[in-house]
């Protein structure tokens, strides 16, 4: 074992008290130098960065040298989890230092942005190193690494994972569901049962029932990506050369051969992409849940572009087993027997490093940022991931890698959930252990643990899913609804609730209070598909913050909402998964409607104000207005949407009137009075409006308004 001087000073120079932080590297140059000299702790953190991030950090460290203050506030400490699980945590101030250096004129704006991205990665990913007590970890960390990800060593391991999953995993079998299902089209890569240099497209109906097939998740990349069209359908049915396909496709076919699977489904070659006005895509898009959930195995090209392929050579040093002894203060409250030294009354414990960054190779990959791939990962019962340096396995009951071939199942569920929250989503079992649900609830941002939150864990997970999904990129923003429809259909089977365009009927009023993080131009670009009504977050381009319906038990809606059909104005009975081609639903809202104006503040923010009052609240608009002068002259409307106990909070929804006679409105955004004087401002917005009977939708019998959001 090799440690740098700062690591020796922290981890060898004193007993460590959990929850206490200790000074670590004095500069970024010191940290990079320690990583280059293979300090067992520092190089593992540095090595988790991708090549671009490493280059950026090296340049910054070289610029500042040992005199820089890039890590002057850096500290390291330990925390203890269940079953003796230990993590080293680090704090950094890279983003602050980058801002300081830009203020001095030493770096430009672009480099500051790159350093901010590296800082975010360090804080969210490289901040923690994970260890297990050696009596547990020694049997868990037994790397099986070949010199190439296409080597027999690797594929013997993948084969063993697949056999275990297929033969003994109940949750994986339940996820697959219908063994007789076949997609509309498949690629036959073992024509006549033999390997050859050609493949052909076949109809799923002609494939024998219960035949297995693989799927491929990949980045589409340039226009040269092979695509199925009306014009080339006949030639693909007759047979096409495998060597003409991108390298990733070729190697996916090799995997099918290696596993003895005859069929594979690749979206660009199994759905017509051109020549039929999108009709085939409209039919196939709703089938994604079935296609991925019934595959034998999903192949995920997490880091490779189409021409890079799946197989690559690598150094195997990253997988070397790393064990370390920590001297912990005896107040760690550990129940297991440890070696206590009388001279300092501390406990010495041997630990084995758990390369949890293996999971981060998936979570931080270029592929993980694609919207369609997001649901492919969740729906597939089992996935073989091609990470930056190794092959990983993910299924409903096992997380493993070449570094951790036996998986993470020996780590407590709560700690595993914190290691990789997205991976725990596969473990959601509607008929499973309630204790697991409690652990999941606690893992996902510490939601209040009540009987209701445990029972409604799927709703909480849906909120978490959408929070992540809305940060993913889509080639066509109008695909936002349909690209998550497969996951929605899966959750439908769990919650037994009505699905309404990205939200659930039970918590519809609260879920409608989503917030745009960064407003853009308003209309979604580039597709004939109707993006959806204004009340749904699926109609918005850009990142949004969905509303967590059960995070705060004190949250109380102040409106009654019902989805109704556009034509008959009757209650909507069916689910709406998409895709949509025209408006078919609107939300009927009963509440107290009031009028307001929008004005620009001195800081350039839009404020909601009543009449000529100087009491205003910042508006979180769904889009940036194109004509600001006209925008400022208009009259807008709002309703109190919900309240909650925390900070006497109030949330109001803002509307633009579409039609007086039909009382139809479009959602404009939300506003929440906050900060100093928030309660007084909220009370101002809650005051009765003298002419409320003149506003659209007024019902004299109730004194409230009924409006429709389209």
Secondary structure, 3 states (H helix, E strand, C coil): CCCCHHHHHHHCCCCECCCCEEECCCCHHHHHHHHHCCCCCHHHHHHCCCHHHHHHHHHHHHHHHHHCCCCCCCEEEEEECHHHCEEEEEECCHHHHHHHHHHCCCCCHHHHHHHHHHHHHHHHCCCEEEEEEHHHHHHHCCCCCCCECCCHHHHHHHHHHHHHHHHHCHHHHHHHCCCCCCCCEEEECCHHHCCCCEEEEEEHHHCCCCCCEEEEECCCCCCCCCCCECCCHHHHHHCEEHHHCCHHHHHHHHHHHHHCCCEEECHHHHCCCECCCCHHHHHHHCCHHHHHHCCCEEEECCCCCCCCCCCCECCCHHHCCCEEEEEEEHHHCCCCCCEEECCCCEEEEEEEEECCHHHHHHHCCCHHHEHHHHHHHHHCCEEEEECCCCEEEEECCCEEECCCCCCCCCCCHHHHHHHCHHHHHHHCCCCCCHHHHHHHHHHCCCCCCCHHHHHCHHHHHHHHHHHHHCCCECCCHHHCCHHHHHHHHHHHHHHCCCEECCEEHHHHHHHCCCEECCCECCCCCCCCCECCCCCCHHHCCCCEECCCCCCCCCCEECCEEEEEECCCCCECCCCECCCECCCCEEEEEEECEEEEEEEECCCCCEEEECCCCCCEEEEEECECCCCHHHHHHCCEEEEEEEEECHHHEEEEEEEEEEECCCCEEEEEEEECCCCCCHHHHHHHHHCCCCCHHHCCCEECCCCEEEEEEC
